[in-house]
Amino acid sequence: MATEMKRFMVSIPRELEQKLMILKQRRFFGVSWSEMSRELIEIGADKLIGENNPQPASESNRPG
């Protein structure tokens, strides 16, 4: 049974890579990087949609 998924590539800074490594070891051990990434993207998307925040995350989440 084939699943249709969109494939994409993203570049991340080292600080984010370190955070992802911690999450992989603590919460997503035994889960593929792809599955972990999908779950984190979905969690973030659901949170932003629930907030009804019209600003892009890059502007609203950065310290002033």
C-alpha positions in Angstrom: 0.0 0.0 0.0 1.7 3.2 -1.2 1.2 6.5 0.6 1.3 9.8 -1.2 3.6 12.2 0.6 5.3 15.4 -0.5 9.1 15.2 -0.2 11.1 18.3 0.7 14.4 19.4 2.1 15.1 22.0 4.7 18.4 23.6 6.0 18.6 24.2 9.7 21.1 26.1 11.9 23.3 24.1 14.3 21.3 25.3 17.3 18.1 23.7 16.0 20.0 20.6 15.0 21.2 20.2 18.7 17.6 20.6 19.9 16.4 18.0 17.4 19.1 15.6 18.6 17.9 16.0 22.2 14.3 15.3 21.1 15.4 12.3 19.1 17.2 10.8 22.1 14.5 11.6 24.7 11.2 11.5 23.0 11.6 9.9 19.6 14.0 7.1 20.2 13.2 4.2 18.0 11.2 6.5 15.5 12.6 7.5 12.2 13.9 11.1 11.6 11.1 11.4 9.0 8.4 10.4 11.4 9.8 12.7 14.1 9.9 15.6 11.6 6.4 15.0 10.5 5.1 14.9 14.0 6.9 18.1 15.1 5.7 20.0 12.0 2.2 18.9 12.7 2.4 19.9 16.4 3.7 23.3 15.4 1.1 23.8 12.6 -1.7 22.8 14.9 -0.5 25.2 17.6 -0.2 28.1 15.2 -3.5 27.5 13.6 -5.1 27.3 17.0 -3.6 30.6 18.0 -5.1 32.4 15.0 -1.8 34.2 14.7 -1.6 36.1 11.4 2.1 36.9 11.7 4.7 34.5 10.3 6.5 32.5 13.0 9.8 34.0 12.1 8.5 37.4 13.2 6.3 36.5 16.1 8.6 34.1 17.9 11.8 36.2 17.8 12.8 38.1 20.8 12.3 41.9 20.3 
